[in-house]
């Protein structure tokens, strides 16, 4: 084949016939994979610099290639060009375009590299980029939670264990519990990036390249910290992809838990929250309905992201070193997880930011179910009564209140004395919602002052994550 003719595939010289239609259909990349074109071109620019250092390219040829790659990328991003049905993958597509435009110079770009290190590099660059994109989206949700928390540092509600009323807390404290878990998901991305900032370029098929022998230079050009330590590991391992997909699935689980609570809070039975009309849906048959569909869709999609992780781990578990075509499945799992989160996160942020909290109803419900019982037991313990005994006394008091059909805050001094002589009238000063939350004044507790401090610390921590995401020095487009 003349080099000026369109390249249909990057292999085949030792074959007598071309691939069957069935093989071509199976082997062609999923259409979603072609989104890696800008990242493949970024790797090709760095590789071209390596070929210049190896004197495979002249300075004129290098500049021709770099200029044409810039044009090619602009045209691709503008939708002016795209892969053909004969392009097996993004690498074939881009090499075909360059060869058609530059002839033999375009064909020189393949020297010293393999689709193995190209594919590994493309996805790694993509994931490092998306780690920052997702961070910004998560931080928007974090800020929505903090804005709501800031407005409710003194709004008392019931805290739950086993989905049963347990103890009073301020609503801000409950919201911040979700914010803290989501904060750690971003922290996982930061930590993931530290391990993933290694360039696979120069590994070639598996043994390294005899032409591109300065991979540390191309690594710096692409924003990596260094090249991978082992060329086999560089092309064979996908633990960084599995870890990224784990972080995405963990984030989706945390979003699902928040969603489940929003669903509960908006029910008639709870009545804690009313969703903005722009972030709720109705029923096609029941005109009165207002449904928390964003929360339900988010909760449902968590299962999908968990499945992506399980599927990828199952693919990886038995692969021998080095590269195997099975590894193409890494992109299916990563892309779907990222695409899903990029849909979910803005919707969740908008829903949380615009929801209206029914402070009066939360406070009315807060003492129901004897949530102040622990205050009685603590009061007794602080007066030297063993907690096991204080627990029994308080349990007896609760039983008496149940029999009388009253809550703890309604108990009389006479009833206290009837249950146990050590239950003095002064205990009633502590059996109030405000006293209960104020008493939890240790670091991380629900006392309003502690919650306000938590908000300050969390804002500062999120500012550091925002700075990390903004400071990315990856390949420039």
Secondary structure, 3 states (H helix, E strand, C coil): CCCCCCCCCCCCCCCCCCCCHHHHHHHCCCHHHHHHHHHHHHHHHHHHHHHHHCCCCCHHHHHHHHHHHHHHHHHHHCCCCCCCCCCCCHHHHHHHHHHHHHCHHHHHCCCCCCHHHHHHHHHHHHHHHHHHHHHHHHHHHHHHHHHHHHCCCCCEEEEEECCEEEEEEEHHHHHHHHHHHHHHHHHHHHHHHHHHCEECCCCCCCCCCCCCCCHHHHHHHCCCCEECCCHHHHHHCCHHHHHHHHHHHHHHHHHHHHHHHHHHHCCCCCCCEECCHHHCECCCCCCCCCECHHHHHHHHHHHHHHHHHHHHHHHHCCCCCCCCHHHHHHHHHHHHHHHHHHHHHHHHHHHHHHCEECHHHHHHHHCCCCCCHHHHHHHHHCCCCCHHHHHHHHHHHHHHHHHHCCCHHHCCHHHHHHHCCCCCHHHHHCCCHHHHHHHCCCCCCCCHHHHHHHHHHHHHHHHHHHHHHHCCCCCCC
